Amino acid sequence: MKMAAAVLGVFLAILAVTAALPEDHELMKVDPGPRYQYMSSPEGTELVDLAWKPSDLLEAAKYNVETQVFFHLFTRANPTVSQPLLLGVPHILAASNFDPSKKTVVIAHGWRNTPLHDFNVYLVHAYLQAEDINMIMVDWSIGAGALYIVAIANNIRTGEHVAKFITWLNSETGASLDNYHLIGHSLGGHQVGIIGRNLGGEVPYITCKCIFYLAESLIRGGFTGQRCDSLWQALTGNCASSDTLPMGGTTAKPGATGIYYLTTNAQSPFSQG
């Protein structure tokens, strides 16, 4: 009886503590669709919760962009080993290979990615092969490694911080936003949009997703899209317009808008011209 009473006492104590904890209830959904959705990650496809809870806000508050976001510079002079750049530290910038007269490409990886993800490795190699540029890799892997809903919040703050870094970089070197290209993958695709918005919408070229297609387009060109008058035409591959536009590549295409359709090969080389 004494043992049973002791176990019951512990059980009641646990119930009391649990009851005292605040309920981790849903605050707001970040997507109008189902609360639970499948998202791609390096480990495969995962079911994630797209509703904010108090615990998510507390976890996101721990992320410090000032100390947990890193910038790695690659150029043709250092194509495989990066030169770290630090916001607000001009002597490190001055000692680097950054050249304000050249195009600057900023790449942002996605959820649960690291600097060693295919997105970073392929694009650094491909872009430096195609053009003599400054390539800056944003490493926000600490923020990206959180639960998806928390990583969304971390992503927004990272984008704001990267915009702050670019503003500082340009003020120190005289580089111009007119000569920037932002590229993102997964949540990084949202991040480059956030960066562009925080830079006043002045960045001429922003690209998202399609890692292997983009890498090939940088080196070989191709990927000619045919303009479609509607999304339905694009989905059915029945586009009647004679207007075409090269997809991807190193050059921005200001003024060109619309829906474009193209087919690719199942394996590299992907472009059909």
C-alpha positions as CSV (number, residue, x, y, z in Angstrom):
1,M,0.0,0.0,0.0
2,K,2.8,2.4,0.8
3,M,4.4,1.7,-2.6
4,A,1.1,2.3,-4.4
5,A,0.5,5.5,-2.4
6,A,4.0,6.7,-3.4
7,V,3.4,6.0,-7.1
8,L,0.0,7.7,-6.9
9,G,1.6,10.7,-5.3
10,V,4.2,11.0,-8.0
11,F,1.5,10.6,-10.7
12,L,-0.6,13.4,-9.1
13,A,2.5,15.6,-8.9
14,I,3.2,15.2,-12.6
15,L,-0.5,16.0,-13.4
16,A,-0.3,19.1,-11.3
17,V,2.9,20.3,-13.0
18,T,1.5,19.5,-16.5
19,A,-1.7,21.4,-15.7
20,A,0.3,24.4,-14.6
21,L,2.1,24.7,-17.9
22,P,0.6,27.1,-20.4
23,E,-1.2,25.4,-23.3
24,D,0.8,25.3,-26.5
25,H,-2.2,26.2,-28.6
26,E,-2.3,27.2,-32.3
27,L,-1.8,31.0,-32.7
28,M,-1.9,31.4,-36.5
29,K,-1.5,29.3,-39.6
30,V,1.1,30.5,-42.1
31,D,-0.6,28.9,-45.1
32,P,-4.3,28.8,-46.1
33,G,-4.1,25.1,-46.9
34,P,-4.0,22.2,-44.5
35,R,-2.2,22.7,-41.2
36,Y,0.0,19.7,-41.7
37,Q,1.8,19.5,-45.1
38,Y,4.7,17.6,-46.6
39,M,7.9,19.5,-47.3
40,S,11.2,18.4,-48.9
41,S,14.3,18.2,-46.9
42,P,17.8,16.6,-47.3
43,E,16.4,13.6,-45.5
44,G,13.5,13.2,-47.9
45,T,9.9,14.3,-47.5
46,E,8.7,15.3,-44.0
47,L,5.3,16.1,-42.6
48,V,5.5,19.6,-41.0
49,D,3.2,21.7,-38.8
50,L,2.4,25.1,-40.4
51,A,0.7,26.7,-37.4
52,W,2.5,29.0,-35.0
53,K,2.5,28.0,-31.3
54,P,3.9,29.8,-28.3
55,S,6.8,27.3,-28.1
56,D,7.7,28.1,-31.7
57,L,7.9,31.9,-31.0
58,L,10.1,31.2,-28.0
59,E,12.4,28.9,-30.1
60,A,12.7,31.5,-32.9
61,A,13.6,34.2,-30.4
62,K,16.8,32.3,-29.6
63,Y,18.2,32.7,-33.1
64,N,20.7,35.6,-33.3
65,V,21.4,36.7,-36.8
66,E,24.3,38.9,-35.7
67,T,26.3,35.9,-34.5
68,Q,24.7,32.9,-36.3
69,V,24.7,34.1,-39.9
70,F,27.9,33.8,-41.9
71,F,29.1,35.2,-45.2
72,H,31.5,33.3,-47.4
73,L,33.2,34.9,-50.4
74,F,34.3,32.9,-53.4
75,T,36.1,34.3,-56.5
76,R,38.2,32.8,-59.3
77,A,41.2,33.6,-57.1
78,N,39.7,31.4,-54.3
79,P,37.1,29.1,-56.0
80,T,37.2,26.3,-53.4
81,V,38.2,27.8,-50.1
82,S,36.0,30.8,-49.0
83,Q,37.1,34.1,-47.4
84,P,34.7,34.8,-44.5
85,L,33.3,38.4,-44.5
86,L,32.1,40.1,-41.3
87,L,29.5,42.8,-41.2
88,G,31.0,46.0,-39.8
89,V,34.6,44.8,-40.0
90,P,36.2,46.7,-43.0
91,H,39.7,45.5,-42.6
92,I,38.7,41.9,-43.3
93,L,36.8,43.1,-46.3
94,A,39.7,45.1,-47.6
95,A,42.0,42.0,-47.3
96,S,39.6,39.8,-49.3
97,N,39.3,39.3,-53.0
98,F,36.0,41.2,-53.3
99,D,36.1,43.4,-56.4
100,P,33.3,46.0,-56.5
101,S,33.7,46.4,-60.3
102,K,32.5,42.9,-60.9
103,K,29.0,41.3,-60.6
104,T,28.1,40.1,-57.1
105,V,26.0,36.9,-56.8
106,V,24.5,36.1,-53.4
107,I,23.1,32.6,-52.8
108,A,20.9,31.5,-49.9
109,H,20.3,27.8,-49.2
110,G,17.1,26.2,-47.9
111,W,15.6,24.3,-45.0
112,R,18.0,22.0,-43.1
113,N,20.8,22.7,-45.7
114,T,24.4,23.6,-45.0
115,P,27.2,25.2,-47.0
116,L,28.0,21.7,-48.4
117,H,24.5,21.2,-49.9
118,D,24.4,20.5,-53.7
119,F,22.8,24.0,-54.2
120,N,25.9,25.8,-52.9
121,V,28.5,23.4,-54.4
122,Y,27.0,23.3,-57.9
123,L,26.3,27.0,-58.2
124,V,29.6,28.2,-56.9
125,H,31.4,26.0,-59.4
126,A,29.1,26.8,-62.3
127,Y,28.9,30.5,-61.9
128,L,32.7,31.0,-61.4
129,Q,33.2,28.8,-64.5
130,A,30.8,31.0,-66.5
131,E,31.8,34.4,-65.3
132,D,34.5,36.3,-63.2
133,I,32.3,37.4,-60.3
134,N,32.1,37.8,-56.5
135,M,30.1,34.9,-55.1
136,I,28.8,35.3,-51.6
137,M,27.3,32.3,-49.9
138,V,24.9,33.0,-47.0
139,D,25.3,30.3,-44.3
140,W,22.2,30.4,-42.1
141,S,22.3,26.7,-41.3
142,I,21.8,27.3,-37.6
143,G,18.5,29.0,-38.3
144,A,17.6,26.6,-41.2
145,G,18.1,23.6,-39.0
146,A,15.1,24.3,-36.8
147,L,11.6,22.9,-37.2
148,Y,10.0,24.2,-40.4
149,I,7.7,26.7,-38.8
150,V,10.6,28.1,-36.7
151,A,12.9,28.2,-39.7
152,I,10.3,30.3,-41.5
153,A,10.7,33.0,-38.8
154,N,14.4,32.6,-38.8
155,N,14.4,33.0,-42.6
156,I,12.6,36.3,-42.5
157,R,15.1,37.8,-40.0
158,T,18.0,36.3,-42.0
159,G,16.8,38.0,-45.2
160,E,16.6,41.4,-43.3
161,H,20.2,40.8,-42.0
162,V,21.6,39.9,-45.4
163,A,20.1,43.1,-46.8
164,K,21.8,45.0,-44.0
165,F,25.1,43.3,-44.9
166,I,24.8,44.1,-48.6
167,T,24.0,47.8,-47.8
168,W,27.2,47.9,-45.6
169,L,29.2,46.1,-48.3
170,N,28.2,48.5,-51.0
171,S,28.8,51.6,-48.8
172,E,32.4,50.3,-48.0
173,T,33.3,49.4,-51.6
174,G,31.2,51.5,-53.9
175,A,29.6,48.3,-55.4
176,S,26.2,48.9,-57.0
177,L,22.9,47.0,-56.6
178,D,22.6,47.2,-60.4
179,N,25.3,44.6,-60.5
180,Y,23.7,42.0,-58.2
181,H,22.1,38.6,-58.7
182,L,20.3,36.9,-55.8
183,I,19.7,33.1,-56.0
184,G,17.8,31.0,-53.5
185,H,16.7,27.5,-53.0
186,S,13.7,26.2,-50.9
187,L,13.2,28.7,-48.0
188,G,16.2,30.5,-49.5
189,G,14.0,31.3,-52.5
190,H,11.8,33.2,-50.1
191,Q,14.8,34.7,-48.4
192,V,16.2,36.3,-51.6
193,G,12.8,37.9,-52.1
194,I,13.0,39.3,-48.6
195,I,16.5,40.6,-49.3
196,G,15.3,42.3,-52.5
197,R,12.4,43.9,-50.7
198,N,14.6,45.2,-48.0
199,L,16.9,46.7,-50.6
200,G,14.1,48.7,-52.0
201,G,13.3,46.5,-55.0
202,E,16.4,47.7,-56.8
203,V,18.1,44.3,-57.4
204,P,17.7,43.5,-61.1
205,Y,18.0,39.7,-61.1
206,I,16.5,37.2,-58.6
207,T,16.3,33.5,-59.3
208,C,14.8,30.6,-57.3
209,K,15.0,26.8,-57.3
210,C,15.9,24.5,-60.2
211,I,19.6,24.0,-59.1
212,F,20.8,21.8,-61.9
213,Y,18.9,23.6,-64.7
214,L,20.3,26.9,-63.5
215,A,23.8,25.6,-63.2
216,E,23.7,24.2,-66.7
217,S,22.2,27.4,-68.1
218,L,25.0,29.5,-66.6
219,I,27.7,27.5,-68.5
220,R,26.0,26.4,-71.7
221,G,22.9,28.6,-72.1
222,G,19.9,27.0,-73.8
223,F,16.6,26.5,-72.0
224,T,14.6,28.6,-74.5
225,G,11.1,29.1,-73.2
226,Q,8.0,29.7,-75.4
227,R,5.6,32.3,-74.2
228,C,2.1,31.1,-73.2
229,D,-1.0,33.2,-73.0
230,S,-2.3,31.3,-69.9
231,L,-1.3,28.9,-67.2
232,W,-3.6,26.3,-68.8
233,Q,-1.6,26.5,-72.1
234,A,1.6,26.0,-70.2
235,L,0.3,23.0,-68.3
236,T,-0.9,21.4,-71.5
237,G,2.2,22.3,-73.5
238,N,-0.1,24.0,-76.0
239,C,1.4,27.5,-76.4
240,A,0.7,29.3,-79.7
241,S,2.9,32.4,-79.2
242,S,6.1,32.7,-81.3
243,D,7.7,34.8,-78.5
244,T,10.7,33.1,-76.8
245,L,13.0,33.9,-73.9
246,P,16.1,32.2,-72.6
247,M,15.5,30.9,-69.1
248,G,18.2,31.2,-66.4
249,G,21.7,32.3,-67.5
250,T,24.0,35.0,-66.2
251,T,22.1,38.0,-67.6
252,A,19.0,39.7,-66.1
253,K,16.0,40.2,-68.4
254,P,14.3,43.4,-67.2
255,G,11.0,44.1,-68.8
256,A,10.4,40.5,-69.9
257,T,7.3,39.1,-68.1
258,G,4.8,36.3,-68.6
259,I,4.4,32.5,-68.5
260,Y,6.9,30.4,-70.5
261,Y,7.0,26.7,-71.3
262,L,9.9,24.5,-72.2
263,T,10.8,20.8,-72.1
264,T,14.0,19.3,-70.8
265,N,15.9,16.0,-71.0
266,A,15.5,13.5,-68.2
267,Q,19.2,13.8,-67.4
268,S,22.2,16.1,-68.0
269,P,22.5,17.8,-70.4
270,F,19.0,18.9,-69.6
271,S,18.6,21.7,-72.1
272,Q,17.0,20.9,-75.5
273,G,18.1,24.3,-76.9
